[in-house]
Amino acid sequence: MKNHDELKQQVTKQLSRIQQAEKDRPTLLAQTAYLGTLGLLFVVPVIVGAYLGRWLDGLVEGYSLRWTLSLIILGVGIGVVNAYLFIKE
């Protein structure tokens, strides 16, 4: 009888764990929002760097991509750090 009670307790405990895991599983909408936020955290610094670099290159006489390329690379670096910090949380 003792083994039967222990087995029943273990099964009940495992069943409650499974039910809790089902409740805690993120929905498709939550996962989509997470990935969208992650994408924005990466893309926005790159776009800002491209526009700011293009504007600075426009101030210089002649053809130049120095600021544009530099700030795009800086934007990629900032985007990677943003994404890493977001995932880490």
Backbone as numpy.savetxt, mean C-alpha at the origin, in Angstrom:
# Nx Ny Nz CAx CAy CAz Cx Cy Cz
-14.89 -40.69 29.59 -15.71 -39.50 29.59 -14.84 -38.24 29.59
-13.69 -38.34 30.29 -12.79 -37.20 30.36 -12.24 -36.84 28.99
-11.84 -37.86 28.22 -11.32 -37.63 26.87 -12.39 -37.01 25.97
-13.62 -37.46 26.17 -14.72 -36.94 25.36 -14.94 -35.44 25.63
-14.87 -35.04 26.88 -15.04 -33.62 27.24 -13.88 -32.77 26.71
-12.66 -33.30 26.79 -11.50 -32.57 26.27 -11.61 -32.38 24.76
-12.01 -33.45 24.08 -12.17 -33.38 22.63 -13.26 -32.36 22.26
-14.34 -32.37 23.00 -15.42 -31.43 22.73 -14.95 -29.99 22.95
-14.15 -29.74 23.97 -13.62 -28.40 24.23 -12.67 -27.95 23.11
-11.83 -28.87 22.66 -10.89 -28.54 21.59 -11.62 -28.21 20.28
-12.63 -29.01 19.96 -13.40 -28.78 18.73 -14.14 -27.44 18.83
-14.72 -27.16 19.98 -15.42 -25.89 20.18 -14.47 -24.72 20.06
-13.27 -24.84 20.61 -12.27 -23.79 20.54 -11.83 -23.55 19.09
-11.59 -24.63 18.36 -11.18 -24.49 16.97 -12.30 -23.91 16.10
-13.52 -24.30 16.39 -14.66 -23.77 15.65 -14.80 -22.27 15.89
-14.60 -21.82 17.10 -14.70 -20.39 17.38 -13.55 -19.63 16.69
-12.37 -20.23 16.61 -11.26 -19.60 15.89 -11.58 -19.46 14.41
-12.14 -20.49 13.82 -12.50 -20.46 12.40 -13.55 -19.39 12.15
-14.55 -19.32 13.01 -15.61 -18.31 12.83 -15.04 -16.90 12.98
-14.13 -16.71 13.92 -13.52 -15.39 14.10 -12.67 -15.02 12.88
-11.95 -15.98 12.32 -11.14 -15.73 11.13 -12.03 -15.34 9.94
-13.18 -15.97 9.82 -14.12 -15.62 8.75 -14.62 -14.19 8.90
-14.88 -13.78 10.13 -15.34 -12.41 10.39 -14.25 -11.39 10.09
-13.01 -11.71 10.42 -11.89 -10.77 10.29 -11.33 -10.68 8.87
-11.73 -11.59 8.00 -11.19 -11.58 6.63 -11.68 -10.34 5.91
-10.75 -9.59 5.28 -11.16 -8.36 4.59 -12.02 -8.66 3.36
-12.94 -7.77 3.10 -13.83 -7.93 1.95 -13.12 -7.48 0.67
-13.73 -7.75 -0.45 -13.17 -7.34 -1.73 -13.08 -5.83 -1.82
-14.09 -5.14 -1.31 -14.08 -3.68 -1.33 -12.94 -3.13 -0.47
-12.71 -3.72 0.68 -11.62 -3.26 1.55 -10.27 -3.50 0.90
-10.11 -4.64 0.25 -8.84 -4.93 -0.43 -8.63 -3.99 -1.61
-9.69 -3.66 -2.34 -9.59 -2.73 -3.46 -9.20 -1.34 -2.98
-9.82 -0.89 -1.89 -9.49 0.41 -1.33 -8.04 0.45 -0.86
-7.57 -0.63 -0.27 -6.19 -0.72 0.20 -5.21 -0.60 -0.97
-5.47 -1.35 -2.03 -4.58 -1.30 -3.20 -4.65 0.05 -3.90
-5.83 0.66 -3.94 -5.96 1.97 -4.54 -5.17 3.03 -3.79
-5.26 2.97 -2.48 -4.50 3.90 -1.64 -3.01 3.69 -1.82
-2.61 2.43 -1.87 -1.20 2.12 -2.07 -0.71 2.66 -3.42
-1.52 2.52 -4.45 -1.15 3.04 -5.76 -1.02 4.55 -5.77
-1.97 5.23 -5.12 -1.90 6.69 -5.06 -0.68 7.17 -4.28
-0.35 6.46 -3.20 0.81 6.85 -2.42 2.10 6.75 -3.23
2.10 5.88 -4.22 3.28 5.73 -5.07 3.26 6.68 -6.26
2.11 6.82 -6.90 2.02 7.56 -8.17 2.03 9.07 -7.98
1.38 9.58 -6.95 1.26 11.03 -6.78 2.63 11.73 -6.68
3.59 11.23 -5.88 4.89 11.91 -5.86 5.61 11.90 -7.22
5.42 10.85 -7.99 6.05 10.78 -9.32 5.45 11.84 -10.24
4.13 11.96 -10.23 3.47 12.95 -11.08 3.83 14.37 -10.66
3.84 14.62 -9.37 4.21 15.96 -8.87 5.64 16.28 -9.28
6.54 15.31 -9.16 7.93 15.51 -9.57 8.04 15.80 -11.05
7.24 15.11 -11.88 7.29 15.33 -13.33 6.80 16.74 -13.68
5.70 17.14 -13.10 5.18 18.49 -13.40 6.09 19.59 -12.89
6.59 19.43 -11.67 7.49 20.44 -11.12 8.79 20.51 -11.93
9.33 19.36 -12.31 10.54 19.33 -13.13 10.33 19.94 -14.50
9.17 19.67 -15.09 8.87 20.25 -16.41 8.77 21.77 -16.32
8.16 22.25 -15.25 8.05 23.70 -15.05 9.43 24.33 -14.88
10.29 23.69 -14.06 11.63 24.22 -13.85 12.46 24.18 -15.13
12.30 23.10 -15.92 13.01 23.02 -17.20 12.51 24.08 -18.19
11.25 24.45 -18.08 10.71 25.49 -18.95 11.28 26.86 -18.65
11.77 27.07 -17.44 12.38 28.34 -17.07 13.78 28.50 -17.65
14.41 27.38 -18.01 15.77 27.40 -18.55 15.69 27.54 -20.07
16.55 28.35 -20.63 16.57 28.50 -22.09 17.14 27.24 -22.74
16.60 26.88 -23.87 17.07 25.70 -24.59 16.33 24.45 -24.12
16.76 23.33 -24.67 16.11 22.05 -24.38 16.80 21.39 -23.20
16.04 21.09 -22.17 16.62 20.48 -20.98 15.61 19.54 -20.34
16.08 18.40 -19.89 15.27 17.45 -19.14 15.88 17.17 -17.77
16.87 17.93 -17.41 17.61 17.67 -16.18 16.69 17.64 -14.95
15.90 18.72 -14.78 15.03 18.80 -13.61 13.91 17.76 -13.68
13.37 17.55 -14.86 12.27 16.60 -15.00 12.71 15.20 -14.59
13.81 14.74 -15.15 14.29 13.39 -14.82 14.69 13.28 -13.36
15.36 14.30 -12.86 15.80 14.27 -11.45 14.61 14.19 -10.50
13.59 15.00 -10.77 12.45 15.02 -9.86 11.54 13.80 -10.04
11.53 13.21 -11.22 10.79 11.95 -11.39 11.47 10.85 -10.58
12.78 10.79 -10.64 13.52 9.78 -9.85 13.31 10.02 -8.36
13.35 11.28 -7.94 13.08 11.60 -6.54 11.65 11.20 -6.17
10.69 11.43 -7.06 9.30 11.03 -6.82 9.15 9.53 -6.68
9.88 8.78 -7.49 9.84 7.32 -7.36 10.38 6.90 -5.99
11.47 7.51 -5.57 12.03 7.19 -4.25 11.06 7.51 -3.13
10.44 8.68 -3.20 9.46 9.05 -2.17 8.25 8.12 -2.22
7.82 7.74 -3.42 6.70 6.81 -3.55 7.00 5.45 -2.95
8.22 4.97 -3.16 8.61 3.68 -2.58 8.60 3.75 -1.06
9.13 4.84 -0.51 9.14 4.99 0.95 7.70 5.08 1.48
6.84 5.86 0.80 5.44 5.96 1.21 4.76 4.60 1.21
4.96 3.84 0.14 4.33 2.51 0.04 4.87 1.58 1.12
6.15 1.63 1.37 6.75 0.78 2.41 6.16 1.11 3.78
6.09 2.39 4.10 5.55 2.79 5.40 4.07 2.44 5.53
3.32 2.54 4.43 1.90 2.19 4.46 1.71 0.69 4.68
2.51 -0.11 4.00 2.41 -1.57 4.15 2.87 -2.00 5.54
3.88 -1.34 6.06 4.43 -1.69 7.38 3.39 -1.53 8.49
2.49 -0.53 8.34 1.46 -0.31 9.36 0.50 -1.42 9.30
